[in-house]
Amino acid sequence: MQEIHHVAVLDFGSQYTQLIVRRVRELGFFAKLYSPDDLSEIGQPGAIILSGGPKSTGDPDAPDLDFEKLRSFKVPVLGVCYGMQLLNIKFGGSVKASNKREYGPAALKPTCHESLYQGVSAESQVWMSHSDTVQDIHTEAKVIATNQHGTPVSLSWPDDFYGIQFHPEVTHSHEGLSILKNFLLLAEDLQTFMIEDFKREMIEGIRERVGEKQVVCGVSGGVDSTVLAVLLQEAGVNVRAIFVDNGLLRKEESALVQANFKRMGVEIETIDAAAEFLDALAGKEDPEEKRKIIGNLFIKVFWDTVGDAEMLAQGTLYPDVIESASNEKSKASVIKTHHNRVPKILELQAEGKVLEPLAELFKDEVRELGVALGIEPDILGRHPFPGPGLAVRCPGAVDRERLEIIRECDAIFIGKLKEYGWYDKVWQAYAGLIPVKTVGVKGDERSYEWATNLRAVISEDAMTAEWVDLPAQLLRETSQDILNEVSGINRVLYDISTKPPASIEWE
């Protein structure tokens, strides 16, 4: 979308930065992420937010920004965590370094109920994630909120500059969205965000970028690549959609994917490359190595099939980019390398051969786009499935026997969720293999077999997730059916870990 009167979010490396963008869009305004290294890239914003980050302001390599350039925009500015500490320094204050980290809930007590805290409760919960704290503040600065101990957690400075020491973008900050909304209301004539507008601009951008070139689009049957394929078709470009059966799919997935694309009127080519992928993964146990093998092999299969294709289209989303920290200006730490951010992809990007129309969207926004494109609800409602497939649900070595066990356990679990009406209430669910054998009893005999883990979470965009408290009867029947029907399993466990600190997938 046009970069004028939008909300510019400067990324100092927090893993929650993308959520700030998401929340601003949720409030109806267009937001976009930028590196703080070059403020000239952000056009003429209507408001600016400085994100948190993993560094301390006192570190030799701590990220910085051009403060005079920032002030020259003459728009409201909000510093979050690291952003607040940096602003405090820029305004003549100081920051106290500490080895003690505050991570978790805290009380927010506004000392005034104007600007950021208009209509906010006298005390509410916010989410902290920091070690350093502001120490000295400039005489013109004001403390506008404290925590339960009286420690300043929110400051204001002249010319609509504000700082908060907590994360308003996460759901654990109970009135965080209200605080963000109050900040945005300080701005004038902010650009609104509507998915239909985004759709039109994406189609125009695709046509302009692609022209007469042929685009190779990899499809998996997941929501992202499905929406991408339909979007490319609606844009009227010369697209060749290819579905690679890599041997890492769920039970009967290949047939379902082909049937769904036929329903949508999108022609796809299917390549059976299962043997090639499994051979390449044989004996490989390191998660990062497995991801890179799968990502690079995907590209090889594509290029072996289509030759010297002019462009490659990918269903890359915002969270893929941030967790991979693949942008050379990114301040974020690498969480995991996504299959669409391996070196070969980055080479193709440098050559201008990669098309990623969805790279500014979150999962729920992609689903909204799918609705605007007329895709059926049962296809859009499918649970997310990782690009590396079952390889990331099989810690350690990947082989046919283990994959077959995972498929059978997963099919039983998903079937029970649908039977009990829970599939659409859950954001993502699956069964994986725990690479540990345990002693059990089957048929009056000792067994020594694998354990399986069941996982079900609710989330908005995969950046955070909560485990789901499924009915005991559903879990009981799932466990019983798995133990009775799946050879090689004698123990069923249910994963009750949140993200963070755990990730949604096991690898």
C-alpha positions as CSV (number, residue, x, y, z in Angstrom):
1,M,0.0,0.0,0.0
2,Q,1.1,3.6,-0.4
3,E,3.5,4.7,2.3
4,I,1.9,7.9,3.4
5,H,0.2,8.7,6.7
6,H,0.7,5.1,7.8
7,V,2.1,3.8,11.1
8,A,5.8,3.1,10.7
9,V,7.1,0.5,13.1
10,L,10.8,0.6,13.6
11,D,12.2,-2.9,14.3
12,F,14.8,-3.1,17.0
13,G,14.7,-6.9,17.1
14,S,11.9,-8.0,19.4
15,Q,10.2,-11.2,18.5
16,Y,6.9,-9.4,19.3
17,T,7.5,-6.6,16.7
18,Q,5.3,-8.2,14.1
19,L,2.5,-8.3,16.7
20,I,2.6,-4.5,17.0
21,V,2.0,-4.3,13.2
22,R,-0.8,-6.8,13.6
23,R,-2.5,-4.9,16.4
24,V,-2.4,-1.6,14.6
25,R,-4.0,-3.3,11.6
26,E,-6.6,-4.8,13.9
27,L,-7.4,-1.3,15.0
28,G,-8.1,-0.4,11.4
29,F,-4.9,1.4,10.4
30,F,-2.2,0.4,7.9
31,A,1.2,-0.4,9.5
32,K,4.5,-1.4,8.0
33,L,7.8,-2.6,9.5
34,Y,11.1,-0.8,8.8
35,S,14.7,-0.9,9.9
36,P,15.7,2.0,12.2
37,D,19.0,2.3,10.2
38,D,17.5,4.3,7.4
39,L,14.6,6.5,8.4
40,S,14.5,7.9,4.8
41,E,12.8,4.7,3.7
42,I,9.6,5.3,5.6
43,G,8.1,8.1,3.5
44,Q,5.8,10.4,5.3
45,P,4.2,8.4,8.2
46,G,1.3,9.5,10.4
47,A,2.8,7.9,13.5
48,I,5.9,6.0,14.5
49,I,6.4,3.1,17.0
50,L,9.8,2.0,18.2
51,S,9.8,-1.7,19.1
52,G,11.5,-3.6,21.8
53,G,14.6,-5.6,21.2
54,P,17.1,-8.2,22.7
55,K,20.0,-5.7,23.1
56,S,20.8,-3.5,26.0
57,T,21.2,0.2,25.2
58,G,24.7,0.0,26.7
59,D,25.9,-2.7,24.4
60,P,28.7,-1.7,22.0
61,D,26.5,-3.0,19.1
62,A,23.2,-1.7,20.4
63,P,20.9,-0.4,17.5
64,D,20.5,3.3,17.2
65,L,18.6,5.8,15.1
66,D,18.9,9.3,13.8
67,F,17.0,11.2,16.5
68,E,16.9,14.5,14.7
69,K,15.4,12.8,11.6
70,L,12.9,11.1,13.9
71,R,11.8,14.5,15.4
72,S,11.6,16.1,11.9
73,F,8.6,14.0,11.0
74,K,6.6,15.9,13.7
75,V,4.2,13.0,14.4
76,P,3.4,11.1,17.6
77,V,6.1,8.6,18.6
78,L,5.8,5.6,20.9
79,G,8.8,3.7,22.3
80,V,8.1,0.2,23.5
81,C,10.6,-1.4,26.0
82,Y,14.0,-0.9,24.2
83,G,12.3,1.9,22.3
84,M,11.4,3.7,25.5
85,Q,14.9,3.3,26.9
86,L,16.4,4.6,23.7
87,L,14.1,7.6,23.8
88,N,15.0,8.3,27.4
89,I,18.7,8.5,26.5
90,K,18.0,10.7,23.4
91,F,16.1,13.1,25.7
92,G,19.0,13.4,28.1
93,G,18.2,10.6,30.6
94,S,20.0,7.4,31.4
95,V,19.4,3.7,31.5
96,K,20.4,1.3,34.3
97,A,21.8,-2.0,33.1
98,S,20.9,-5.2,35.1
99,N,21.6,-8.9,34.9
100,K,18.2,-9.5,36.5
101,R,15.4,-10.0,33.9
102,E,11.7,-9.2,34.6
103,Y,9.7,-11.5,32.5
104,G,5.9,-11.9,33.1
105,P,2.9,-10.1,34.4
106,A,3.1,-6.8,36.4
107,A,0.6,-4.2,37.5
108,L,0.2,-1.0,35.5
109,K,-0.9,2.1,37.5
110,P,-1.4,5.2,35.4
111,T,-0.5,8.4,37.2
112,C,-2.7,10.4,34.8
113,H,-5.6,9.4,32.7
114,E,-5.0,11.4,29.6
115,S,-3.3,10.6,26.3
116,L,-2.2,7.0,26.4
117,Y,-4.2,6.1,29.5
118,Q,-7.6,7.7,28.6
119,G,-10.2,5.3,29.9
120,V,-7.6,2.8,31.2
121,S,-8.3,1.2,34.6
122,A,-6.6,2.5,37.7
123,E,-4.7,-0.8,37.8
124,S,-4.4,-3.5,35.2
125,Q,-2.1,-6.3,34.2
126,V,0.7,-5.7,31.6
127,W,3.4,-8.1,30.3
128,M,7.1,-7.3,31.0
129,S,10.2,-8.6,29.2
130,H,13.3,-6.6,30.0
131,S,16.4,-6.4,32.1
132,D,17.4,-2.7,31.9
133,T,15.3,0.1,33.3
134,V,15.2,3.9,32.9
135,Q,17.1,5.7,35.6
136,D,17.6,9.5,35.3
137,I,14.9,11.3,33.2
138,H,15.0,14.7,31.7
139,T,13.4,17.6,33.5
140,E,10.8,17.9,30.7
141,A,9.9,14.2,30.9
142,K,6.9,13.1,32.9
143,V,6.2,9.8,34.6
144,I,2.7,8.8,33.4
145,A,2.5,5.3,34.8
146,T,4.3,3.1,37.4
147,N,4.2,-0.6,38.4
148,Q,3.1,-2.0,41.7
149,H,6.4,-1.0,43.3
150,G,6.2,2.6,42.2
151,T,8.9,2.1,39.5
152,P,8.3,4.2,36.4
153,V,7.1,2.1,33.4
154,S,5.7,4.9,31.2
155,L,7.1,8.3,30.3
156,S,6.1,11.2,28.1
157,W,8.2,13.9,26.5
158,P,7.4,17.1,24.7
159,D,6.0,17.0,21.1
160,D,3.9,13.8,21.6
161,F,6.8,11.4,22.4
162,Y,5.8,8.5,24.7
163,G,7.5,5.5,26.2
164,I,6.2,2.3,27.8
165,Q,8.3,-0.4,29.5
166,F,5.8,-3.2,28.8
167,H,4.4,-5.0,25.7
168,P,0.9,-3.7,24.8
169,E,0.8,-5.9,21.7
170,V,0.5,-9.2,23.6
171,T,-2.8,-10.5,25.0
172,H,-1.2,-10.8,28.4
173,S,-1.4,-7.0,28.6
174,H,-5.1,-6.8,29.3
175,E,-5.7,-3.2,28.2
176,G,-2.8,-3.1,25.8
177,L,-5.0,-2.7,22.7
178,S,-6.7,0.3,24.3
179,I,-3.4,1.9,25.1
180,L,-2.3,1.4,21.4
181,K,-5.6,2.8,20.2
182,N,-5.2,5.9,22.4
183,F,-1.7,6.5,21.0
184,L,-3.0,6.2,17.4
185,L,-5.8,8.6,18.1
186,L,-3.2,11.3,18.8
187,A,-2.2,11.1,15.1
188,E,-4.0,12.9,12.3
189,D,-5.5,11.4,9.1
190,L,-3.9,7.9,9.5
191,Q,-4.2,5.6,6.5
192,T,-6.9,2.9,7.1
193,F,-6.4,-0.8,6.4
194,M,-9.0,-2.9,4.5
195,I,-8.3,-6.3,3.1
196,E,-10.2,-5.5,-0.1
197,D,-7.9,-2.5,-0.7
198,F,-4.9,-4.7,0.0
199,K,-6.2,-7.3,-2.5
200,R,-6.5,-4.7,-5.2
201,E,-3.1,-3.2,-4.6
202,M,-1.5,-6.7,-4.5
203,I,-3.1,-7.7,-7.8
204,E,-1.9,-4.4,-9.4
205,G,1.6,-4.9,-8.0
206,I,1.7,-8.5,-9.3
207,R,0.8,-7.5,-12.8
208,E,3.3,-4.7,-12.8
209,R,6.1,-6.8,-11.4
210,V,5.5,-10.0,-13.5
211,G,4.4,-8.6,-16.8
212,E,4.7,-11.4,-19.4
213,K,7.0,-13.6,-17.4
214,Q,6.1,-17.1,-16.3
215,V,5.7,-17.5,-12.5
216,V,6.3,-20.9,-10.9
217,C,4.2,-21.2,-7.8
218,G,4.8,-24.0,-5.3
219,V,1.6,-25.2,-3.6
220,S,1.3,-27.4,-0.6
221,G,-2.5,-27.4,0.0
222,G,-2.0,-25.1,3.0
223,V,-3.8,-21.8,3.4
224,D,-0.9,-19.6,2.4
225,S,0.1,-21.2,-0.9
226,T,-3.5,-21.9,-1.8
227,V,-4.4,-18.2,-1.4
228,L,-1.3,-17.3,-3.3
229,A,-2.2,-19.5,-6.3
230,V,-5.7,-18.2,-6.5
231,L,-4.4,-14.6,-6.2
232,L,-2.0,-15.1,-9.1
233,Q,-4.7,-16.7,-11.2
234,E,-7.0,-13.7,-10.5
235,A,-4.2,-11.3,-11.4
236,G,-4.2,-13.0,-14.8
237,V,-0.4,-13.7,-14.9
238,N,1.2,-16.7,-16.6
239,V,1.4,-19.1,-13.6
240,R,2.5,-22.7,-13.4
241,A,1.4,-24.2,-10.0
242,I,3.4,-27.2,-8.8
243,F,2.7,-29.5,-5.9
244,V,5.6,-31.5,-4.6
245,D,4.8,-34.7,-2.7
246,N,7.9,-34.8,-0.5
247,G,7.0,-37.8,1.5
248,L,6.5,-35.7,4.6
249,L,2.8,-35.1,4.3
250,R,-0.1,-36.1,6.5
251,K,-2.2,-39.2,5.8
252,E,-3.9,-39.0,2.3
253,E,-2.8,-35.4,2.0
254,S,-1.7,-35.6,-1.6
255,A,-5.1,-36.8,-2.9
256,L,-6.9,-34.1,-0.8
257,V,-4.7,-31.3,-2.1
258,Q,-5.4,-32.3,-5.7
259,A,-9.1,-32.6,-5.1
260,N,-9.2,-29.1,-3.4
261,F,-7.4,-27.4,-6.3
262,K,-9.7,-29.0,-8.8
263,R,-12.7,-27.6,-6.9
264,M,-11.1,-24.1,-7.1
265,G,-10.4,-24.4,-10.8
266,V,-6.7,-24.1,-10.4
267,E,-4.6,-26.5,-12.5
268,I,-1.6,-28.0,-10.7
269,E,1.2,-30.4,-11.6
270,T,2.1,-33.1,-9.0
271,I,5.6,-34.3,-8.6
272,D,6.3,-37.4,-6.5
273,A,9.7,-36.7,-4.9
274,A,9.2,-38.6,-1.7
275,A,12.1,-41.0,-2.3
276,E,14.5,-38.1,-3.1
277,F,13.6,-36.2,0.1
278,L,13.8,-39.2,2.4
279,D,17.1,-40.2,1.0
280,A,18.5,-36.7,1.6
281,L,17.2,-36.7,5.2
282,A,18.6,-40.2,6.0
283,G,20.6,-40.0,9.2
284,K,20.1,-36.3,9.7
285,E,19.0,-35.3,13.2
286,D,19.8,-31.6,13.6
287,P,16.6,-29.5,13.2
288,E,18.3,-26.7,11.3
289,E,20.1,-29.0,9.0
290,K,16.9,-30.8,8.2
291,R,15.1,-27.6,7.5
292,K,17.8,-26.4,5.1
293,I,18.0,-29.8,3.3
294,I,14.2,-29.7,2.7
295,G,14.2,-26.0,1.6
296,N,17.1,-26.4,-0.8
297,L,15.7,-29.7,-2.2
298,F,12.3,-28.0,-2.8
299,I,14.1,-25.4,-5.0
300,K,16.1,-28.1,-6.8
301,V,12.9,-30.1,-7.6
302,F,11.3,-26.9,-8.9
303,W,14.2,-26.0,-11.1
304,D,14.7,-29.5,-12.4
305,T,11.0,-29.5,-13.3
306,V,10.6,-26.1,-14.9
307,G,14.1,-25.4,-16.1
308,D,15.2,-21.7,-16.0
309,A,12.0,-20.3,-14.6
310,E,11.7,-16.5,-14.8
311,M,10.1,-16.1,-11.3
312,L,9.3,-18.2,-8.2
313,A,6.2,-17.2,-6.2
314,Q,6.2,-18.1,-2.5
315,G,3.5,-17.9,0.2
316,T,5.9,-16.3,2.7
317,L,4.2,-14.5,5.6
318,Y,5.4,-11.9,8.1
319,P,6.2,-14.4,10.9
320,D,8.4,-16.4,8.5
321,V,10.5,-13.4,7.8
322,I,10.9,-12.3,11.5
323,E,11.7,-15.7,12.9
324,S,14.3,-16.3,10.2
325,A,15.8,-12.8,10.7
326,S,16.8,-13.1,7.0
327,N,16.8,-9.3,6.2
328,E,20.3,-8.0,6.3
329,K,19.1,-5.0,8.4
330,S,17.1,-7.2,10.8
331,K,18.0,-6.7,14.5
332,A,16.2,-9.9,15.5
333,S,17.7,-13.2,16.7
334,V,17.2,-16.2,14.5
335,I,14.6,-18.5,16.0
336,K,14.6,-21.0,13.2
337,T,15.3,-21.0,9.5
338,H,12.1,-21.3,7.4
339,H,12.1,-23.4,4.3
340,N,11.5,-20.3,2.2
341,R,14.5,-18.4,3.7
342,V,17.3,-20.8,2.8
343,P,20.4,-19.5,0.9
344,K,19.1,-20.5,-2.5
345,I,16.0,-18.5,-2.0
346,L,18.0,-15.5,-0.9
347,E,20.2,-15.8,-4.0
348,L,17.1,-15.8,-6.2
349,Q,15.8,-12.8,-4.3
350,A,19.0,-10.9,-5.1
351,E,18.4,-11.7,-8.7
352,G,14.9,-10.3,-8.5
353,K,13.3,-13.7,-9.2
354,V,11.2,-14.2,-6.1
355,L,7.6,-13.0,-5.8
356,E,6.2,-12.9,-2.3
357,P,2.9,-10.9,-2.3
358,L,1.8,-12.2,1.1
359,A,5.0,-11.2,2.9
360,E,3.3,-8.3,4.8
361,L,0.4,-10.4,6.0
362,F,-0.3,-12.5,9.0
363,K,-2.1,-15.9,8.9
364,D,-5.5,-14.5,9.9
365,E,-5.2,-11.7,7.3
366,V,-4.4,-14.3,4.6
367,R,-7.6,-16.1,5.5
368,E,-9.5,-12.8,5.2
369,L,-7.9,-12.3,1.8
370,G,-8.9,-15.9,0.9
371,V,-12.5,-15.0,1.7
372,A,-12.2,-11.9,-0.6
373,L,-11.0,-14.3,-3.3
374,G,-14.0,-16.6,-2.9
375,I,-12.1,-19.6,-1.5
376,E,-14.4,-22.1,0.3
377,P,-14.4,-22.0,4.1
378,D,-13.3,-25.6,4.6
379,I,-10.1,-25.0,2.6
380,L,-9.4,-21.7,4.4
381,G,-10.2,-23.3,7.8
382,R,-7.5,-26.0,7.5
383,H,-5.0,-25.9,10.3
384,P,-1.5,-24.5,9.5
385,F,1.0,-27.1,8.3
386,P,4.7,-26.4,8.4
387,G,6.7,-26.2,5.2
388,P,9.1,-29.0,6.2
389,G,6.1,-31.2,6.9
390,L,6.3,-34.1,9.4
391,A,10.1,-33.7,9.6
392,V,9.6,-31.1,12.3
393,R,7.2,-33.4,14.2
394,C,9.7,-36.2,14.2
395,P,12.7,-35.1,16.4
396,G,15.9,-36.9,15.4
397,A,16.1,-39.1,12.4
398,V,13.3,-39.2,9.8
399,D,12.4,-42.5,8.2
400,R,9.4,-44.1,6.6
401,E,8.5,-46.2,9.7
402,R,8.4,-43.1,12.0
403,L,6.5,-41.0,9.5
404,E,3.9,-43.7,9.1
405,I,3.4,-43.8,12.9
406,I,3.0,-40.0,13.0
407,R,0.5,-40.1,10.2
408,E,-1.7,-42.7,11.8
409,C,-1.6,-41.0,15.3
410,D,-2.3,-37.6,13.7
411,A,-5.3,-38.9,11.6
412,I,-6.9,-40.4,14.7
413,F,-6.4,-37.1,16.7
414,I,-7.7,-34.8,14.0
415,G,-10.6,-37.2,13.4
416,K,-11.6,-37.0,17.1
417,L,-11.3,-33.2,17.1
418,K,-13.8,-33.1,14.2
419,E,-16.1,-35.7,15.7
420,Y,-16.3,-33.6,18.9
421,G,-16.7,-30.3,17.1
422,W,-13.3,-29.0,18.3
423,Y,-11.4,-28.8,15.0
424,D,-12.6,-25.2,14.1
425,K,-12.1,-24.1,17.7
426,V,-8.4,-25.0,17.6
427,W,-5.9,-22.9,15.7
428,Q,-3.5,-25.9,15.1
429,A,-3.4,-29.5,16.3
430,Y,-1.2,-32.5,15.5
431,A,0.4,-35.6,16.8
432,G,4.2,-36.0,16.7
433,L,6.7,-38.6,17.7
434,I,8.8,-38.5,20.8
435,P,12.0,-40.3,19.9
436,V,12.1,-42.2,23.2
437,K,11.0,-45.8,23.7
438,T,9.2,-46.7,26.9
439,V,8.2,-50.0,28.5
440,G,4.6,-51.0,28.4
441,V,2.3,-54.0,28.4
442,K,0.4,-55.1,25.3
443,G,-1.5,-58.4,25.1
444,D,-0.1,-59.6,28.4
445,E,3.4,-59.1,27.1
446,R,6.1,-56.5,27.6
447,S,6.3,-53.9,24.9
448,Y,9.1,-51.4,24.3
449,E,7.8,-48.8,21.9
450,W,7.7,-45.1,21.0
451,A,5.6,-42.4,22.7
452,T,3.5,-39.9,20.8
453,N,2.7,-36.3,21.8
454,L,-0.6,-34.6,21.1
455,R,-0.6,-30.8,20.7
456,A,-3.4,-28.4,20.3
457,V,-3.0,-24.6,20.5
458,I,-4.9,-21.4,20.0
459,S,-3.2,-18.4,18.4
460,E,-3.7,-15.5,16.2
461,D,-0.6,-15.4,14.1
462,A,1.8,-18.1,15.5
463,M,3.9,-15.5,17.3
464,T,2.4,-16.6,20.7
465,A,0.2,-19.6,21.5
466,E,-1.7,-21.1,24.4
467,W,-2.4,-24.8,24.8
468,V,-6.0,-25.9,24.6
469,D,-7.8,-27.5,27.5
470,L,-9.5,-30.2,25.5
471,P,-12.3,-32.3,27.0
472,A,-11.0,-35.3,29.0
473,Q,-13.3,-37.7,27.1
474,L,-11.9,-36.6,23.7
475,L,-8.3,-37.1,24.9
476,R,-9.2,-40.4,26.5
477,E,-10.8,-41.8,23.3
478,T,-7.9,-40.5,21.2
479,S,-5.4,-42.2,23.4
480,Q,-7.3,-45.4,23.5
481,D,-7.7,-45.6,19.7
482,I,-4.0,-44.7,19.1
483,L,-2.8,-47.4,21.6
484,N,-5.2,-50.0,20.0
485,E,-4.6,-49.2,16.4
486,V,-1.1,-47.8,15.9
487,S,1.7,-50.3,15.9
488,G,4.8,-49.0,17.5
489,I,3.1,-46.7,20.1
490,N,2.5,-47.6,23.8
491,R,2.3,-44.2,25.4
492,V,0.3,-41.0,24.6
493,L,1.2,-37.6,26.1
494,Y,-0.6,-34.2,25.8
495,D,1.6,-31.1,25.5
496,I,0.6,-28.2,27.8
497,S,3.4,-25.8,26.9
498,T,2.8,-22.2,25.8
499,K,4.7,-20.2,23.2
500,P,6.9,-18.7,24.5
501,P,8.9,-20.4,25.9
502,A,8.1,-23.4,23.7
503,S,7.4,-23.2,20.0
504,I,4.3,-24.7,18.4
505,E,6.2,-27.4,16.5
506,W,8.8,-29.6,18.2
507,E,11.5,-28.5,15.8
